[in-house]
Amino acid sequence: MFVAIGNTPRDYAWGSISAIAEFRGVAPSGAPEAELWLGAHAGSPATVADAASVGHADLAEWIAAEPEPALGPALAAHGARLPFLLKLLAAAEPLSLQAHPTPEQARAGFAREEAEGIPVTAYDRNYRDAFHKPELIVAVSDTFDALSGFRPLDELTGVLATLRAADAADAAPEPGALDLLAAHLDTADPLRDTVEWLLRDGRGGDTGEAAWVTERVTTLAASEVARRSPYALSFETVGALADVYPGDPGIVISLLLNRVRLRRGEALYLAAGNIHAYLAGLGIELMAASDNVLRGGLTPKHIDVTELLDVLDFTPIAPPRLEPEEVGRGVVAFRPDVPDFVLYRAEPGAADAARVALDGPAIVLAEAGAIRLAGSSGEASVARGEAVYVTPEEGELEVAGDGIAWIATTGSPAASA
């Protein structure tokens, strides 16, 4: 069964005025459009275009009322919920630094806050559900910029050396600020100690040591020495963050992280504990259906430093790119190591059709042109920027047309959670 679905873009302040509208081929609303949610998450469930076709106004209602026909027997028997959420995300300004919990952390945190009687909608609530939230992002715009994961320590040494060189070249050097930063980076657990110090000391106003370090790093990042260094893009990002969040300790934390620039079609996979922030660009985002976010700066929202430190993975890594796997003519798969989701990109082009085998329900979003879908029992035409929900009995999907089909579905049950 093919069910046409849609939604209204969410108007978060960091959203783009035009990117989502251009993708959908519609006139901009005039307000920021940050995310288009396509799924059954209670925060913004996708609407059903023809409610009479399933007897319900949105996906969440339909799945709750008729889980087996909507999800298939396997998912209906294991929680009766759509395990993934597909989003079109357009960032014109940086999002907050954040990380997401493991399944075990999510279950324990949710149970603890329920027992404490903290309302799910409370400002200081960390766990709004009992599920983890791994996610991947694929660049749709020509470039997509992000921060993701703690950078290798040798790079961090180079960043600090560049700041020292810039300070030495300044007309009024202040080496004491960098000495403070270096001292926290010279401990047995340097990344954890530095992040904790910056967040605990740097959010108390403009009088603490961390606030001084943030101010000095912001100044030095704009210097000629920094702009000509191998870390120029990271220092450029410091300036951009300071313009939006002046004095925020997340500005200095950004220098501890990998600065990533994706080209169109490239992807990042953000596992549990990965600290990250999207900076600019349009992307297809696919995640486990959860709203559990631990924030770590660049935001006026609640930051629970203790809980964040427990969730973060402080292991230095290379940027966590997820390489696509070619699975058929005109089809690539972005397949992380979780069973919640997999993302296919099908571009039939001159081929008669591209084919994608489904093991569960799917959501298909059309990009750039119209596509035609055919399964074992039905078919659908999907115009540019439109989406359909596909029930699992359709099995293998045949994709034709001059557009691109982004297909979100469940992953292999064999993948480790």
Long-range contacts (C-beta under 8 A, 24 or more apart in sequence): 1-69, 1-377, 1-378, 1-390, 1-391, 1-393, 1-394, 2-373, 2-375, 2-378, 2-379, 2-380, 2-388, 2-389, 2-390, 2-394, 3-48, 3-49, 3-50, 3-53, 3-54, 3-388, 3-389, 3-390, 3-391, 4-48, 4-49, 4-50, 4-380, 4-382, 4-386, 4-387, 4-388, 4-389, 5-38, 5-46, 5-47, 5-48, 5-49, 5-59, 5-363, 5-387, 5-388, 5-389, 6-46, 6-47, 6-49, 6-386, 6-387, 7-36, 7-37, 7-38, 7-44, 7-45, 7-46, 7-47, 8-36, 9-33, 9-34, 9-35, 9-36, 9-88, 10-34, 10-35, 10-36, 10-37, 10-44, 13-93, 14-91, 14-92, 14-93, 14-94, 14-95, 15-90, 15-91, 15-92, 16-90, 16-91, 16-92, 16-282, 17-92, 19-90, 19-92, 19-141, 19-282, 20-88, 20-90, 20-282, 23-88, 23-90, 23-140, 23-282, 23-367, 23-385, 24-384, 24-385, 24-386, 25-383, 25-384, 25-385, 26-385, 32-92, 33-90, 34-89, 34-90, 34-91, 35-87, 35-88, 35-89, 35-90, 35-285, 36-87, 36-88, 37-85, 37-86, 37-87, 38-85, 38-86, 38-87, 38-88, 38-363, 38-365, 38-387, 38-408, 39-82, 39-84, 39-85, 39-86, 39-87, 39-289, 39-363, 40-81, 40-82, 40-85, 40-289, 41-85, 41-289, 41-291, 43-291, 46-363, 46-387, 46-389, 59-389, 69-391, 70-361, 70-391, 71-360, 71-361, 71-391, 71-392, 72-360, 72-361, 72-391, 72-392, 72-393, 74-360, 75-360, 75-361, 75-410, 81-289, 82-289, 82-361, 83-288, 83-289, 83-339, 83-340, 83-341, 83-410, 84-286, 84-287, 84-288, 84-289, 84-340, 84-341, 84-408, 84-409, 84-410, 85-286, 85-287, 85-288, 85-289, 86-284, 86-285, 86-286, 86-363, 86-365, 86-406, 86-408, 87-284, 87-285, 87-286, 87-287, 88-140, 88-282, 88-283, 88-284, 88-285, 88-365, 89-137, 89-278, 89-282, 89-283, 89-284, 89-285, 90-281, 90-282, 90-283, 91-278, 91-279, 91-280, 91-281, 91-282, 92-280, 93-244, 93-280, 94-240, 94-241, 94-244, 94-245, 94-277, 94-278, 94-279, 94-280, 94-298, 95-277, 95-278, 95-279, 95-298, 96-250, 96-277, 96-295, 96-296, 96-297, 96-298, 96-299, 96-301, 97-147, 97-250, 97-253, 97-254, 97-275, 97-276, 97-277, 97-295, 97-296, 97-297, 97-298, 97-299, 98-275, 98-276, 98-277, 98-293, 98-294, 98-295, 98-296, 99-272, 99-273, 99-274, 99-275, 99-276, 99-293, 99-294, 99-296, 99-308, 99-311, 99-312, 99-313, 100-132, 100-133, 100-134, 100-135, 100-270, 100-272, 100-273, 100-274, 100-290, 100-292, 100-293, 100-294, 100-311, 101-127, 101-132, 101-133, 101-272, 101-273, 101-292, 101-294, 101-311, 102-132, 102-272, 102-273, 102-311, 103-131, 103-132, 103-272, 103-417, 105-132, 105-272, 105-310, 105-311, 106-130, 106-131, 106-132, 106-133, 106-290, 106-292, 109-292, 109-307, 110-292, 123-301, 123-302, 124-302, 124-304, 126-292, 126-294, 126-302, 126-304, 126-307, 127-292, 128-290, 128-291, 128-292, 129-290, 129-291, 129-292, 131-288, 131-289, 131-290, 131-292, 132-272, 132-288, 132-290, 132-292, 132-338, 132-417, 133-272, 133-287, 133-288, 133-290, 133-291, 133-292, 133-293, 134-269, 134-270, 134-271, 134-272, 134-287, 134-288, 134-336, 134-338, 134-340, 135-269, 135-270, 135-285, 135-286, 135-287, 135-288, 136-267, 136-268, 136-269, 136-270, 136-285, 136-286, 136-287, 136-322, 136-334, 136-336, 136-341, 136-343, 137-262, 137-267, 137-268, 137-270, 137-278, 137-283, 137-284, 137-285, 138-262, 138-265, 138-266, 138-267, 138-283, 138-284, 138-285, 138-334, 138-343, 138-345, 139-262, 139-263, 139-264, 139-265, 139-266, 139-267, 139-281, 139-282, 139-283, 140-264, 140-281, 140-282, 140-283, 140-284, 140-367, 141-264, 141-281, 141-282, 141-283, 142-263, 142-264, 143-261, 143-262, 143-263, 143-264, 143-280, 143-281, 144-261, 144-262, 144-266, 144-278, 144-280, 144-281, 144-282, 144-283, 145-237, 145-259, 145-260, 145-261, 145-262, 145-278, 145-279, 145-280, 145-281, 146-260, 146-262, 146-268, 146-276, 146-277, 146-278, 146-279, 147-237, 147-254, 147-257, 147-258, 147-259, 147-260, 147-275, 147-276, 147-277, 147-279, 148-257, 148-258, 148-260, 148-268, 148-270, 148-274, 148-275, 148-276, 148-319, 148-320, 149-257, 149-258, 149-274, 149-275, 149-276, 149-316, 149-317, 149-318, 149-319, 149-320, 150-191, 150-256, 150-257, 150-258, 150-275, 150-314, 150-315, 150-316, 150-317, 151-256, 151-257, 151-258, 151-259, 151-316, 152-316, 152-317, 152-318, 153-190, 153-316, 155-231, 156-185, 156-255, 156-256, 156-316, 158-229, 158-230, 158-231, 159-231, 159-234, 159-255, 160-185, 162-225, 162-226, 162-229, 162-231, 162-235, 163-217, 163-220, 163-221, 163-226, 165-225, 166-220, 166-223, 166-225, 166-226, 167-216, 167-220, 169-223, 169-224, 169-225, 170-219, 170-220, 170-223, 174-216, 177-212, 177-213, 177-215, 177-216, 177-217, 178-213, 178-216, 180-209, 180-212, 180-213, 181-213, 181-217, 181-252, 189-314, 191-256, 191-314, 191-316, 192-309, 192-312, 192-314, 194-256, 195-253, 195-256, 195-296, 195-309, 195-312, 195-314, 196-305, 196-309, 198-249, 198-252, 198-253, 198-297, 199-249, 199-253, 199-296, 199-297, 199-303, 199-305, 199-308, 200-305, 201-249, 202-248, 202-249, 202-252, 203-249, 203-303, 206-247, 210-249, 210-252, 211-247, 211-249, 213-252, 214-247, 214-248, 214-249, 214-251, 214-252, 215-247, 217-251, 217-252, 217-255, 218-242, 218-246, 218-251, 231-255, 231-259, 233-259, 233-261, 234-259, 237-279, 240-279, 241-298, 244-298, 245-297, 245-298, 245-299, 248-297, 248-298, 249-297, 250-277, 250-296, 250-297, 250-298, 250-299, 251-297, 251-298, 253-296, 253-297, 254-298, 258-317, 258-318, 258-319, 260-319, 260-321, 262-321, 265-324, 265-345, 266-321, 267-321, 267-322, 267-323, 267-324, 267-334, 268-319, 268-320, 268-321, 268-322, 269-320, 269-321, 269-322, 269-334, 269-336, 270-320, 271-313, 271-320, 271-336, 271-337, 272-311, 272-313, 273-311, 273-312, 273-313, 274-313, 274-320, 275-312, 284-343, 284-365, 284-406, 286-334, 286-341, 286-343, 286-408, 287-340, 287-341, 288-338, 288-340, 288-341, 289-340, 327-356, 328-354, 328-355, 328-356, 329-354, 329-355, 330-354, 331-355, 331-356, 335-411, 335-412, 335-415, 336-411, 336-415, 337-415, 337-416, 338-411, 338-415, 338-416, 338-417, 339-410, 339-411, 339-412, 339-413, 339-414, 339-415, 339-417, 340-410, 340-411, 340-417, 341-408, 341-409, 341-410, 341-411, 342-408, 342-409, 342-410, 342-411, 342-412, 343-406, 343-407, 343-408, 344-405, 344-406, 344-407, 344-408, 344-409, 345-404, 345-405, 345-406, 345-407, 346-397, 346-399, 346-404, 346-405, 346-407, 347-404, 347-405, 348-399, 348-400, 348-401, 348-402, 349-402, 352-400, 353-398, 353-399, 353-400, 354-398, 354-399, 354-400, 354-405, 355-396, 355-397, 355-398, 355-399, 356-396, 356-397, 356-399, 356-405, 356-407, 357-395, 357-396, 357-397, 358-390, 358-392, 358-394, 358-395, 358-396, 358-397, 358-407, 358-409, 359-392, 359-409, 359-410, 359-412, 359-413, 360-392, 360-409, 360-410, 361-389, 361-390, 361-391, 361-392, 361-409, 361-410, 362-389, 362-390, 362-392, 362-397, 362-407, 362-408, 362-409, 363-387, 363-388, 363-389, 363-390, 363-407, 363-408, 363-409, 364-388, 364-390, 364-397, 364-405, 364-406, 364-407, 364-408, 365-405, 365-406, 365-408, 366-403, 366-404, 366-405, 366-406, 367-403, 367-404, 367-405, 367-406, 368-402, 368-403, 368-404, 369-401, 369-402, 369-403, 369-404, 370-401, 370-402, 370-403, 371-399, 371-400, 371-401, 371-403, 371-404, 371-405, 372-399, 372-400, 372-401, 373-397, 373-398, 373-399, 373-405, 374-398, 374-400
